[in-house]
Every structure is written in structure tokens, then in C-alpha cells.
């Protein structure tokens, strides 16, 4: 892989996503069962509307959950049932095209401290996601096989 490799060659195509009207308890279930850290929020037409990171999710939880306090668990369950994804998501989402290069993606990651970027087509419909893990994994795989 070189700097001019198109993102479409290394992006994750099977993307778990949610709708803006999904509650945060759905986000909770996804983050606790899937090995992912970013959830694109999309319309029924798959148009990107926002993104929720695991960090965003942790910010809404009661801080004493770490200590397994019963009151914290009850509080968190109520919050997660009452908040909608659209109330928590980051709305202004940077996106890239599948034809953009790995170099462009690396610049986005460095300059903005992003860890994932939704990949969209011309209609802003979600077609994949690129994470820093995808980028590192693709570079390691190339080095390992050469």
C-alpha cells in the first residue's frame, strides 16, 4: 500500500449504524456487544446525519458506574432509555469519498484527532467507514507480506 491507495481498498464496508430516533440503550447494547467505537447515524436513505463515538456514550453515563453503585446503574438505565441518538450525536461530521487516498485520510486523522471517518458516495450515503485501526492494519499487513 502506498499513500495514493484509494480508501475503498482498506475501508470497512459492513458498517453497524443507527437511526437518529434510536434510543441510547440501543447504542449501549451495540457498544457492549460489538468490537466497535464509532456508530454512524443515518437516515432511512442511508444519508449520514451524525456519528456517536464511544467517548460520547461514556460522557452521558453516571461517573460512579465504575464502582458498581446500584443508584448509578438505575440512573444510567433511565438516561439511556430517554435520550435519542440525535440528541447525543456529533452533527457536523467530516466525511471522505471512497476514491480519496489514504494520504488524505491520514491528514484528516492527524489534523483533527479523529479516530474514524464515515465514507460516503456523491449523495452522502454511507458506503463504509475508515478507522485509524483500518489504516494501521492495512499498513502492517503490507509490511508483513512483503
PyMOL commands that place a pseudoatom at each C-alpha (Angstrom):
pseudoatom trace, name=CA, resn=UNK, resi=1, chain=A, elem=C, hetatm=0, pos=[0.000, 0.000, 0.000]
pseudoatom trace, name=CA, resn=UNK, resi=2, chain=A, elem=C, hetatm=0, pos=[1.223, 3.490, -0.781]
pseudoatom trace, name=CA, resn=UNK, resi=3, chain=A, elem=C, hetatm=0, pos=[-0.012, 6.971, 0.041]
pseudoatom trace, name=CA, resn=UNK, resi=4, chain=A, elem=C, hetatm=0, pos=[-2.103, 7.107, -3.150]
pseudoatom trace, name=CA, resn=UNK, resi=5, chain=A, elem=C, hetatm=0, pos=[-4.070, 3.939, -2.419]
pseudoatom trace, name=CA, resn=UNK, resi=6, chain=A, elem=C, hetatm=0, pos=[-7.814, 4.713, -2.554]
pseudoatom trace, name=CA, resn=UNK, resi=7, chain=A, elem=C, hetatm=0, pos=[-9.663, 4.447, 0.748]
pseudoatom trace, name=CA, resn=UNK, resi=8, chain=A, elem=C, hetatm=0, pos=[-12.107, 1.957, -0.813]
pseudoatom trace, name=CA, resn=UNK, resi=9, chain=A, elem=C, hetatm=0, pos=[-9.344, -0.663, -0.770]
pseudoatom trace, name=CA, resn=UNK, resi=10, chain=A, elem=C, hetatm=0, pos=[-8.975, -0.623, 3.011]
pseudoatom trace, name=CA, resn=UNK, resi=11, chain=A, elem=C, hetatm=0, pos=[-12.233, 0.775, 4.441]
pseudoatom trace, name=CA, resn=UNK, resi=12, chain=A, elem=C, hetatm=0, pos=[-14.691, -1.348, 6.403]
pseudoatom trace, name=CA, resn=UNK, resi=13, chain=A, elem=C, hetatm=0, pos=[-17.749, -1.889, 4.210]
pseudoatom trace, name=CA, resn=UNK, resi=14, chain=A, elem=C, hetatm=0, pos=[-20.012, -3.681, 6.679]
pseudoatom trace, name=CA, resn=UNK, resi=15, chain=A, elem=C, hetatm=0, pos=[-20.874, -0.782, 8.971]
pseudoatom trace, name=CA, resn=UNK, resi=16, chain=A, elem=C, hetatm=0, pos=[-23.102, -1.017, 12.023]
pseudoatom trace, name=CA, resn=UNK, resi=17, chain=A, elem=C, hetatm=0, pos=[-25.227, 2.121, 12.103]
pseudoatom trace, name=CA, resn=UNK, resi=18, chain=A, elem=C, hetatm=0, pos=[-28.256, 3.537, 13.867]
pseudoatom trace, name=CA, resn=UNK, resi=19, chain=A, elem=C, hetatm=0, pos=[-31.130, 5.912, 13.137]
pseudoatom trace, name=CA, resn=UNK, resi=20, chain=A, elem=C, hetatm=0, pos=[-31.477, 9.353, 14.775]
pseudoatom trace, name=CA, resn=UNK, resi=21, chain=A, elem=C, hetatm=0, pos=[-34.624, 8.221, 16.624]
pseudoatom trace, name=CA, resn=UNK, resi=22, chain=A, elem=C, hetatm=0, pos=[-32.988, 5.147, 18.169]
pseudoatom trace, name=CA, resn=UNK, resi=23, chain=A, elem=C, hetatm=0, pos=[-32.570, 5.421, 21.916]
pseudoatom trace, name=CA, resn=UNK, resi=24, chain=A, elem=C, hetatm=0, pos=[-29.206, 5.354, 23.589]
pseudoatom trace, name=CA, resn=UNK, resi=25, chain=A, elem=C, hetatm=0, pos=[-29.993, 1.988, 25.154]
pseudoatom trace, name=CA, resn=UNK, resi=26, chain=A, elem=C, hetatm=0, pos=[-29.619, 0.559, 21.633]
pseudoatom trace, name=CA, resn=UNK, resi=27, chain=A, elem=C, hetatm=0, pos=[-26.233, 2.282, 21.405]
pseudoatom trace, name=CA, resn=UNK, resi=28, chain=A, elem=C, hetatm=0, pos=[-25.397, 0.762, 24.799]
pseudoatom trace, name=CA, resn=UNK, resi=29, chain=A, elem=C, hetatm=0, pos=[-26.220, -2.746, 23.542]
pseudoatom trace, name=CA, resn=UNK, resi=30, chain=A, elem=C, hetatm=0, pos=[-24.159, -2.269, 20.377]
pseudoatom trace, name=CA, resn=UNK, resi=31, chain=A, elem=C, hetatm=0, pos=[-21.102, -0.881, 22.161]
pseudoatom trace, name=CA, resn=UNK, resi=32, chain=A, elem=C, hetatm=0, pos=[-21.262, -3.667, 24.757]
pseudoatom trace, name=CA, resn=UNK, resi=33, chain=A, elem=C, hetatm=0, pos=[-21.566, -6.496, 22.229]
pseudoatom trace, name=CA, resn=UNK, resi=34, chain=A, elem=C, hetatm=0, pos=[-19.664, -5.360, 19.122]
pseudoatom trace, name=CA, resn=UNK, resi=35, chain=A, elem=C, hetatm=0, pos=[-15.993, -4.515, 18.899]
pseudoatom trace, name=CA, resn=UNK, resi=36, chain=A, elem=C, hetatm=0, pos=[-16.562, -1.017, 17.510]
pseudoatom trace, name=CA, resn=UNK, resi=37, chain=A, elem=C, hetatm=0, pos=[-16.016, 2.507, 18.797]
pseudoatom trace, name=CA, resn=UNK, resi=38, chain=A, elem=C, hetatm=0, pos=[-18.000, 4.647, 16.325]
pseudoatom trace, name=CA, resn=UNK, resi=39, chain=A, elem=C, hetatm=0, pos=[-21.622, 4.470, 15.208]
pseudoatom trace, name=CA, resn=UNK, resi=40, chain=A, elem=C, hetatm=0, pos=[-22.709, 6.463, 12.172]
pseudoatom trace, name=CA, resn=UNK, resi=41, chain=A, elem=C, hetatm=0, pos=[-26.213, 7.871, 12.468]
pseudoatom trace, name=CA, resn=UNK, resi=42, chain=A, elem=C, hetatm=0, pos=[-28.033, 7.609, 9.138]
pseudoatom trace, name=CA, resn=UNK, resi=43, chain=A, elem=C, hetatm=0, pos=[-31.429, 8.378, 7.642]
pseudoatom trace, name=CA, resn=UNK, resi=44, chain=A, elem=C, hetatm=0, pos=[-33.630, 5.696, 6.112]
pseudoatom trace, name=CA, resn=UNK, resi=45, chain=A, elem=C, hetatm=0, pos=[-31.962, 6.512, 2.780]
pseudoatom trace, name=CA, resn=UNK, resi=46, chain=A, elem=C, hetatm=0, pos=[-28.534, 5.848, 4.391]
pseudoatom trace, name=CA, resn=UNK, resi=47, chain=A, elem=C, hetatm=0, pos=[-27.571, 9.554, 4.281]
pseudoatom trace, name=CA, resn=UNK, resi=48, chain=A, elem=C, hetatm=0, pos=[-25.079, 10.394, 7.022]
pseudoatom trace, name=CA, resn=UNK, resi=49, chain=A, elem=C, hetatm=0, pos=[-26.594, 12.626, 9.715]
pseudoatom trace, name=CA, resn=UNK, resi=50, chain=A, elem=C, hetatm=0, pos=[-24.094, 12.295, 12.539]
pseudoatom trace, name=CA, resn=UNK, resi=51, chain=A, elem=C, hetatm=0, pos=[-21.825, 9.977, 14.474]
pseudoatom trace, name=CA, resn=UNK, resi=52, chain=A, elem=C, hetatm=0, pos=[-21.645, 8.732, 18.057]
pseudoatom trace, name=CA, resn=UNK, resi=53, chain=A, elem=C, hetatm=0, pos=[-18.289, 7.697, 19.459]
pseudoatom trace, name=CA, resn=UNK, resi=54, chain=A, elem=C, hetatm=0, pos=[-17.755, 5.512, 22.477]
pseudoatom trace, name=CA, resn=UNK, resi=55, chain=A, elem=C, hetatm=0, pos=[-16.383, 8.647, 24.176]
pseudoatom trace, name=CA, resn=UNK, resi=56, chain=A, elem=C, hetatm=0, pos=[-19.695, 10.457, 23.530]
pseudoatom trace, name=CA, resn=UNK, resi=57, chain=A, elem=C, hetatm=0, pos=[-21.508, 7.479, 25.034]
pseudoatom trace, name=CA, resn=UNK, resi=58, chain=A, elem=C, hetatm=0, pos=[-19.315, 7.433, 28.155]
pseudoatom trace, name=CA, resn=UNK, resi=59, chain=A, elem=C, hetatm=0, pos=[-19.901, 11.164, 28.725]
pseudoatom trace, name=CA, resn=UNK, resi=60, chain=A, elem=C, hetatm=0, pos=[-23.617, 10.641, 29.356]
pseudoatom trace, name=CA, resn=UNK, resi=61, chain=A, elem=C, hetatm=0, pos=[-23.123, 7.850, 31.897]
pseudoatom trace, name=CA, resn=UNK, resi=62, chain=A, elem=C, hetatm=0, pos=[-23.049, 8.499, 35.628]
pseudoatom trace, name=CA, resn=UNK, resi=63, chain=A, elem=C, hetatm=0, pos=[-19.447, 8.668, 36.795]
pseudoatom trace, name=CA, resn=UNK, resi=64, chain=A, elem=C, hetatm=0, pos=[-19.851, 6.294, 39.728]
pseudoatom trace, name=CA, resn=UNK, resi=65, chain=A, elem=C, hetatm=0, pos=[-20.789, 3.383, 37.488]
pseudoatom trace, name=CA, resn=UNK, resi=66, chain=A, elem=C, hetatm=0, pos=[-17.190, 2.223, 37.807]
pseudoatom trace, name=CA, resn=UNK, resi=67, chain=A, elem=C, hetatm=0, pos=[-17.863, 1.443, 41.455]
pseudoatom trace, name=CA, resn=UNK, resi=68, chain=A, elem=C, hetatm=0, pos=[-20.991, -0.564, 40.587]
pseudoatom trace, name=CA, resn=UNK, resi=69, chain=A, elem=C, hetatm=0, pos=[-23.186, 1.606, 42.797]
pseudoatom trace, name=CA, resn=UNK, resi=70, chain=A, elem=C, hetatm=0, pos=[-26.814, 0.460, 42.395]
pseudoatom trace, name=CA, resn=UNK, resi=71, chain=A, elem=C, hetatm=0, pos=[-28.014, 4.062, 42.125]
pseudoatom trace, name=CA, resn=UNK, resi=72, chain=A, elem=C, hetatm=0, pos=[-25.643, 4.662, 39.195]
pseudoatom trace, name=CA, resn=UNK, resi=73, chain=A, elem=C, hetatm=0, pos=[-26.924, 1.622, 37.311]
pseudoatom trace, name=CA, resn=UNK, resi=74, chain=A, elem=C, hetatm=0, pos=[-30.525, 2.750, 37.764]
pseudoatom trace, name=CA, resn=UNK, resi=75, chain=A, elem=C, hetatm=0, pos=[-29.629, 6.293, 36.725]
pseudoatom trace, name=CA, resn=UNK, resi=76, chain=A, elem=C, hetatm=0, pos=[-27.790, 5.115, 33.605]
pseudoatom trace, name=CA, resn=UNK, resi=77, chain=A, elem=C, hetatm=0, pos=[-30.616, 2.817, 32.519]
pseudoatom trace, name=CA, resn=UNK, resi=78, chain=A, elem=C, hetatm=0, pos=[-33.090, 5.710, 32.780]
pseudoatom trace, name=CA, resn=UNK, resi=79, chain=A, elem=C, hetatm=0, pos=[-30.812, 8.079, 30.859]
pseudoatom trace, name=CA, resn=UNK, resi=80, chain=A, elem=C, hetatm=0, pos=[-30.131, 5.537, 28.121]
pseudoatom trace, name=CA, resn=UNK, resi=81, chain=A, elem=C, hetatm=0, pos=[-33.853, 4.856, 27.667]
pseudoatom trace, name=CA, resn=UNK, resi=82, chain=A, elem=C, hetatm=0, pos=[-34.743, 8.550, 27.488]
pseudoatom trace, name=CA, resn=UNK, resi=83, chain=A, elem=C, hetatm=0, pos=[-32.053, 10.004, 25.214]
pseudoatom trace, name=CA, resn=UNK, resi=84, chain=A, elem=C, hetatm=0, pos=[-32.234, 9.700, 21.437]
pseudoatom trace, name=CA, resn=UNK, resi=85, chain=A, elem=C, hetatm=0, pos=[-29.208, 9.249, 19.216]
pseudoatom trace, name=CA, resn=UNK, resi=86, chain=A, elem=C, hetatm=0, pos=[-29.883, 12.619, 17.555]
pseudoatom trace, name=CA, resn=UNK, resi=87, chain=A, elem=C, hetatm=0, pos=[-29.532, 14.319, 20.960]
pseudoatom trace, name=CA, resn=UNK, resi=88, chain=A, elem=C, hetatm=0, pos=[-26.073, 12.852, 21.573]
pseudoatom trace, name=CA, resn=UNK, resi=89, chain=A, elem=C, hetatm=0, pos=[-24.537, 12.546, 18.096]
pseudoatom trace, name=CA, resn=UNK, resi=90, chain=A, elem=C, hetatm=0, pos=[-21.966, 14.888, 16.654]
pseudoatom trace, name=CA, resn=UNK, resi=91, chain=A, elem=C, hetatm=0, pos=[-23.890, 16.518, 13.822]
pseudoatom trace, name=CA, resn=UNK, resi=92, chain=A, elem=C, hetatm=0, pos=[-21.144, 18.101, 11.769]
pseudoatom trace, name=CA, resn=UNK, resi=93, chain=A, elem=C, hetatm=0, pos=[-19.334, 15.042, 10.517]
pseudoatom trace, name=CA, resn=UNK, resi=94, chain=A, elem=C, hetatm=0, pos=[-16.272, 15.113, 8.314]
pseudoatom trace, name=CA, resn=UNK, resi=95, chain=A, elem=C, hetatm=0, pos=[-16.597, 12.532, 5.547]
pseudoatom trace, name=CA, resn=UNK, resi=96, chain=A, elem=C, hetatm=0, pos=[-14.441, 11.243, 2.757]
pseudoatom trace, name=CA, resn=UNK, resi=97, chain=A, elem=C, hetatm=0, pos=[-15.108, 9.614, -0.593]
pseudoatom trace, name=CA, resn=UNK, resi=98, chain=A, elem=C, hetatm=0, pos=[-14.121, 6.009, -1.386]
pseudoatom trace, name=CA, resn=UNK, resi=99, chain=A, elem=C, hetatm=0, pos=[-11.833, 7.431, -4.095]
pseudoatom trace, name=CA, resn=UNK, resi=100, chain=A, elem=C, hetatm=0, pos=[-9.940, 9.735, -1.709]
pseudoatom trace, name=CA, resn=UNK, resi=101, chain=A, elem=C, hetatm=0, pos=[-6.466, 8.496, -0.913]
pseudoatom trace, name=CA, resn=UNK, resi=102, chain=A, elem=C, hetatm=0, pos=[-5.039, 7.011, 2.249]
pseudoatom trace, name=CA, resn=UNK, resi=103, chain=A, elem=C, hetatm=0, pos=[-2.811, 10.096, 2.424]
pseudoatom trace, name=CA, resn=UNK, resi=104, chain=A, elem=C, hetatm=0, pos=[-5.854, 12.386, 2.619]
pseudoatom trace, name=CA, resn=UNK, resi=105, chain=A, elem=C, hetatm=0, pos=[-7.370, 10.195, 5.349]
pseudoatom trace, name=CA, resn=UNK, resi=106, chain=A, elem=C, hetatm=0, pos=[-4.129, 10.199, 7.340]
pseudoatom trace, name=CA, resn=UNK, resi=107, chain=A, elem=C, hetatm=0, pos=[-4.065, 14.001, 7.156]
pseudoatom trace, name=CA, resn=UNK, resi=108, chain=A, elem=C, hetatm=0, pos=[-7.647, 14.147, 8.488]
pseudoatom trace, name=CA, resn=UNK, resi=109, chain=A, elem=C, hetatm=0, pos=[-6.753, 11.843, 11.356]
pseudoatom trace, name=CA, resn=UNK, resi=110, chain=A, elem=C, hetatm=0, pos=[-3.648, 13.855, 12.264]
pseudoatom trace, name=CA, resn=UNK, resi=111, chain=A, elem=C, hetatm=0, pos=[-5.098, 17.341, 11.940]
pseudoatom trace, name=CA, resn=UNK, resi=112, chain=A, elem=C, hetatm=0, pos=[-8.442, 16.688, 13.619]
pseudoatom trace, name=CA, resn=UNK, resi=113, chain=A, elem=C, hetatm=0, pos=[-7.563, 13.876, 16.019]
pseudoatom trace, name=CA, resn=UNK, resi=114, chain=A, elem=C, hetatm=0, pos=[-10.368, 11.782, 14.565]
pseudoatom trace, name=CA, resn=UNK, resi=115, chain=A, elem=C, hetatm=0, pos=[-10.327, 8.048, 15.055]
pseudoatom trace, name=CA, resn=UNK, resi=116, chain=A, elem=C, hetatm=0, pos=[-12.911, 7.200, 12.380]
pseudoatom trace, name=CA, resn=UNK, resi=117, chain=A, elem=C, hetatm=0, pos=[-14.297, 8.854, 9.281]
pseudoatom trace, name=CA, resn=UNK, resi=118, chain=A, elem=C, hetatm=0, pos=[-17.517, 7.821, 7.536]
pseudoatom trace, name=CA, resn=UNK, resi=119, chain=A, elem=C, hetatm=0, pos=[-17.033, 7.147, 3.832]
pseudoatom trace, name=CA, resn=UNK, resi=120, chain=A, elem=C, hetatm=0, pos=[-19.879, 8.397, 1.664]
pseudoatom trace, name=CA, resn=UNK, resi=121, chain=A, elem=C, hetatm=0, pos=[-20.803, 8.464, -2.009]
pseudoatom trace, name=CA, resn=UNK, resi=122, chain=A, elem=C, hetatm=0, pos=[-21.832, 11.542, -4.019]
pseudoatom trace, name=CA, resn=UNK, resi=123, chain=A, elem=C, hetatm=0, pos=[-25.310, 11.541, -2.398]
pseudoatom trace, name=CA, resn=UNK, resi=124, chain=A, elem=C, hetatm=0, pos=[-23.742, 11.478, 1.118]
pseudoatom trace, name=CA, resn=UNK, resi=125, chain=A, elem=C, hetatm=0, pos=[-24.968, 7.894, 1.557]
pseudoatom trace, name=CA, resn=UNK, resi=126, chain=A, elem=C, hetatm=0, pos=[-22.851, 5.764, 3.867]
pseudoatom trace, name=CA, resn=UNK, resi=127, chain=A, elem=C, hetatm=0, pos=[-20.781, 3.181, 1.983]
pseudoatom trace, name=CA, resn=UNK, resi=128, chain=A, elem=C, hetatm=0, pos=[-18.130, 2.436, 4.602]
pseudoatom trace, name=CA, resn=UNK, resi=129, chain=A, elem=C, hetatm=0, pos=[-16.056, 3.697, 7.492]
pseudoatom trace, name=CA, resn=UNK, resi=130, chain=A, elem=C, hetatm=0, pos=[-12.330, 4.141, 7.860]
pseudoatom trace, name=CA, resn=UNK, resi=131, chain=A, elem=C, hetatm=0, pos=[-10.734, 3.996, 11.298]
pseudoatom trace, name=CA, resn=UNK, resi=132, chain=A, elem=C, hetatm=0, pos=[-7.194, 4.510, 12.427]
pseudoatom trace, name=CA, resn=UNK, resi=133, chain=A, elem=C, hetatm=0, pos=[-7.211, 0.765, 13.114]
pseudoatom trace, name=CA, resn=UNK, resi=134, chain=A, elem=C, hetatm=0, pos=[-8.043, 0.060, 9.439]
pseudoatom trace, name=CA, resn=UNK, resi=135, chain=A, elem=C, hetatm=0, pos=[-5.201, 2.309, 8.364]
pseudoatom trace, name=CA, resn=UNK, resi=136, chain=A, elem=C, hetatm=0, pos=[-2.646, 0.738, 10.717]
pseudoatom trace, name=CA, resn=UNK, resi=137, chain=A, elem=C, hetatm=0, pos=[-3.859, -2.786, 9.954]
pseudoatom trace, name=CA, resn=UNK, resi=138, chain=A, elem=C, hetatm=0, pos=[-3.513, -2.273, 6.202]
pseudoatom trace, name=CA, resn=UNK, resi=139, chain=A, elem=C, hetatm=0, pos=[-0.003, -0.921, 6.596]
pseudoatom trace, name=CA, resn=UNK, resi=140, chain=A, elem=C, hetatm=0, pos=[1.023, -3.793, 8.869]
pseudoatom trace, name=CA, resn=UNK, resi=141, chain=A, elem=C, hetatm=0, pos=[-0.420, -6.384, 6.505]
pseudoatom trace, name=CA, resn=UNK, resi=142, chain=A, elem=C, hetatm=0, pos=[1.532, -4.939, 3.576]
pseudoatom trace, name=CA, resn=UNK, resi=143, chain=A, elem=C, hetatm=0, pos=[4.771, -4.856, 5.547]
pseudoatom trace, name=CA, resn=UNK, resi=144, chain=A, elem=C, hetatm=0, pos=[4.226, -8.383, 6.839]
pseudoatom trace, name=CA, resn=UNK, resi=145, chain=A, elem=C, hetatm=0, pos=[3.622, -9.924, 3.400]
pseudoatom trace, name=CA, resn=UNK, resi=146, chain=A, elem=C, hetatm=0, pos=[6.462, -8.203, 1.546]
for i in range(1, 146): cmd.bond("trace and resi %d" % i, "trace and resi %d" % (i + 1))
show_as sticks, trace
zoom trace
